[in-house]
């Protein structure tokens, strides 16, 4: 019996030593730079997928229900520091420029003089640009020197600017449509994110290339009572597809 216990103890110690060595090979600090395309829209019970313009001239035009479920696309950029605790887990701190908002699907204009609708052509986007601070936790699934990974975390967003902007054609005339919506947007926006990705190691580079998919949602509603003509509460949502480069400071194996 004692021999069996001794053998089992030796096996467990050997396994733990091997795991420790393997984790030491992966532990360390890394810095990542990434960029890609962001698809942004809004969600919530008051969000619309189509609206119309009010106002008698370009200076007074405004979208009747600007909070939209229609996606718009733009580019993002981010930087992060991560510390990896062995093979499977890392904690990070990131900062990003994230364009949020939505495409406002405006199809008609209410002509108050004629008391009728007229068709509108063109594109209008509600651009909400944010700086964000992220706190991610990453779980790795190593494949030799490469990694599949899943990620989750929280973020805090800080508004840079908020503006409806687009080029429209109305009754044969072309107009530049601009409407400042900064008072209808949260200056600070907390939320959460989920993501997954794959990082690839090559002998020709000192670090790893990676591609990832991410999804973010805010948790505090924006807009509300200041919306015209009716209150329209909404949350921001983004889907990002990014590529990037990750440099490791202290890995003994890449």
C-alpha positions in Angstrom: 0.0 0.0 0.0 2.8 2.4 0.9 4.6 1.6 -2.4 1.4 2.5 -4.3 1.1 5.8 -2.4 4.8 6.5 -3.0 4.4 5.8 -6.7 1.2 7.9 -6.9 3.0 10.8 -5.1 5.9 10.6 -7.5 3.6 10.6 -10.5 1.7 13.7 -9.2 4.9 15.6 -8.5 6.2 14.8 -11.9 3.0 16.0 -13.5 3.0 19.2 -11.5 6.6 19.8 -12.4 5.9 19.3 -16.1 2.9 21.6 -16.0 5.0 24.3 -14.1 7.7 24.1 -16.8 5.2 24.3 -19.6 3.5 27.3 -18.0 6.8 29.1 -17.4 7.4 28.8 -21.1 4.2 30.8 -21.8 4.2 33.2 -18.9 5.0 36.9 -19.4 4.1 40.4 -20.5 3.0 41.2 -24.1 1.9 44.3 -25.9 -0.5 44.2 -28.8 -1.5 46.6 -31.6 -4.6 45.9 -33.6 -7.0 47.5 -36.1 -9.9 46.5 -38.2 -13.5 47.2 -39.2 -16.3 47.9 -36.8 -20.0 47.4 -37.5 -22.1 49.5 -35.1 -25.8 49.9 -34.4 -28.2 50.5 -31.5 -30.6 48.2 -29.7 -33.5 48.6 -27.3 -37.3 48.8 -27.3 -37.4 52.4 -28.7 -35.0 51.7 -31.5 -36.3 52.0 -35.1 -35.1 50.6 -38.4 -36.6 53.4 -40.6 -37.5 57.0 -40.1 -38.1 60.3 -41.9 -36.7 63.9 -41.9 -38.6 66.8 -40.4 -37.8 70.5 -41.0 -38.3 72.9 -43.9 -34.6 73.5 -45.0 -31.2 71.9 -44.5 -30.5 74.1 -41.5 -33.6 72.8 -39.7 -33.6 69.1 -40.9 -33.5 66.5 -38.2 -34.2 62.7 -38.2 -37.5 62.0 -36.5 -36.2 58.8 -34.8 -32.4 58.8 -35.1 -31.7 55.8 -32.8 -31.4 53.1 -35.4 -31.0 49.3 -35.7 -29.3 49.6 -39.1 -25.5 48.9 -39.1 -22.8 51.3 -40.2 -19.2 50.4 -40.7 -16.0 52.3 -39.8 -12.4 51.6 -38.7 -11.1 51.0 -35.1 -7.6 50.9 -33.6 -6.5 49.5 -30.2 -3.5 48.9 -28.0 -3.2 46.6 -25.0 -0.9 45.2 -22.4 -1.5 41.6 -21.2 0.2 39.4 -18.6 -0.1 35.7 -19.2 -0.1 33.4 -16.2 1.2 30.2 -17.7 -0.4 28.5 -20.8 -4.1 29.2 -20.3 -5.0 32.6 -18.8 -4.0 36.3 -19.1 -5.2 39.6 -17.7 -5.0 42.8 -19.7 -5.4 46.5 -19.9 -6.4 48.1 -23.2 -7.2 51.4 -24.9 -9.1 51.8 -28.2 -10.6 54.2 -30.5 -14.1 52.8 -31.3 -16.6 54.4 -33.7 -20.1 53.7 -32.6 -23.6 54.9 -33.6 -25.7 53.6 -36.5 -26.8 54.2 -40.1 -30.0 56.3 -40.0 -32.4 54.8 -42.6 -34.1 57.9 -43.8 -36.5 57.3 -46.7 -38.8 60.3 -46.7 -39.1 63.9 -45.8 -42.3 65.5 -44.3 -43.0 68.6 -46.4 -44.9 70.8 -44.0 -46.0 73.3 -46.7 -47.4 70.6 -48.9 -48.6 68.4 -46.0 -47.2 65.3 -47.7 -44.1 63.1 -47.7 -41.4 63.3 -50.4 -38.7 60.7 -51.2 -35.2 61.1 -49.8 -32.1 59.4 -51.3 -28.7 59.2 -49.9 -26.9 58.0 -46.7 -26.9 59.4 -43.2 -24.8 58.1 -40.3 -25.0 58.9 -36.6 -21.3 58.9 -35.8 -20.5 58.5 -32.1 -16.7 58.3 -31.6 -15.3 57.0 -28.3 -12.0 56.4 -26.5 -12.4 53.2 -24.4 -10.5 51.6 -21.6 -10.8 47.8 -21.5 -10.1 45.2 -18.9 -10.0 41.8 -20.6 -9.5 38.3 -19.3 -8.4 35.8 -21.9 -8.5 32.0 -21.9 -6.1 30.2 -24.3 -6.4 26.9 -26.0 -2.8 26.2 -27.1 -2.1 24.4 -30.4 1.7 23.8 -30.4 3.2 27.4 -30.6 -0.2 28.9 -31.7 -3.3 29.7 -29.7 -7.0 29.7 -30.1 -8.5 32.0 -27.4 -11.7 33.4 -26.0 -12.0 36.7 -24.2 -14.4 38.6 -22.0 -14.3 41.8 -20.1 -15.6 45.2 -19.2 -15.0 48.6 -20.7 -15.5 52.3 -20.0 -16.1 54.6 -23.0 -15.4 58.4 -23.2 -17.2 60.4 -25.9 -15.1 62.3 -28.4 -17.9 63.6 -30.6 -21.5 62.8 -31.7 -22.9 64.0 -35.0 -25.4 63.0 -37.7 -23.9 63.5 -41.1 -24.6 62.5 -44.7 -25.4 63.6 -48.2 -29.0 63.4 -49.3 -31.0 64.2 -52.4 -34.5 65.7 -52.0 -36.8 66.9 -54.8 -34.0 66.9 -57.2 -31.7 69.0 -54.9 -28.6 67.7 -53.2 -27.9 68.7 -49.6 -25.3 68.1 -47.0 -27.1 67.0 -43.8 -25.4 67.7 -40.5 -27.0 67.6 -37.0 -25.1 67.8 -33.7 -26.3 65.1 -31.4 -23.8 65.4 -28.6 -26.5 66.1 -26.0 -28.3 62.8 -27.0 -25.2 60.7 -26.3 -23.7 59.6 -23.0 -20.4 61.3 -22.3 -19.3 58.2 -20.4 -20.5 54.8 -21.4 -19.7 51.5 -19.5 -20.3 48.1 -21.0 -19.0 44.6 -21.6 -17.5 42.6 -24.4 -16.9 39.1 -25.6 -14.5 37.9 -28.3 -12.6 35.0 -29.8 -9.5 34.7 -32.0 -6.5 32.9 -33.2 -2.8 33.8 -32.9 -0.1 32.5 -35.1 3.6 32.2 -34.4 6.3 32.2 -37.2 10.1 31.9 -37.0 10.3 34.9 -39.3 8.7 37.3 -36.8 9.5 38.1 -33.1 6.0 37.7 -31.7 2.6 36.6 -33.1 0.1 37.7 -35.6 -3.6 37.3 -34.7 -7.1 37.7 -36.0 -10.1 38.2 -33.7 -13.8 38.8 -33.6 -15.4 40.9 -30.8 -18.8 42.0 -29.7 -19.6 44.9 -27.3 -22.7 46.3 -25.7 -23.2 49.3 -23.5 -25.2 48.8 -20.2 -26.6 52.3 -19.6 -29.2 53.7 -22.0 -28.6 57.0 -23.9 -30.9 59.6 -25.4 -34.2 59.7 -23.7 -36.2 62.8 -22.8 -34.2 65.1 -25.1 -35.1 63.2 -28.2 -37.5 64.9 -30.6 -40.4 64.4 -31.0 -40.6 61.5 -28.5 -38.2 60.0 -26.0 -36.1 57.3 -27.6 -33.8 55.3 -25.3 -31.1 53.1 -26.8 -27.9 51.2 -26.2 -24.8 51.0 -28.4 -23.6 47.8 -29.9 -20.6 46.9 -32.1 -19.1 43.9 -33.9 -15.4 44.2 -34.7 -13.2 42.1 -37.0 -9.5 42.9 -36.2 -6.0 41.8 -37.2 -3.0 42.6 -35.1 0.5 41.9 -33.9 1.5 40.8 -30.4 5.0 41.2 -29.1 6.2 39.1 -26.1 8.7 40.5 -23.6 9.6 37.5 -21.6 8.4 34.2 -23.3 11.1 31.7 -23.5 9.1 30.1 -26.4 7.2 31.9 -29.1 
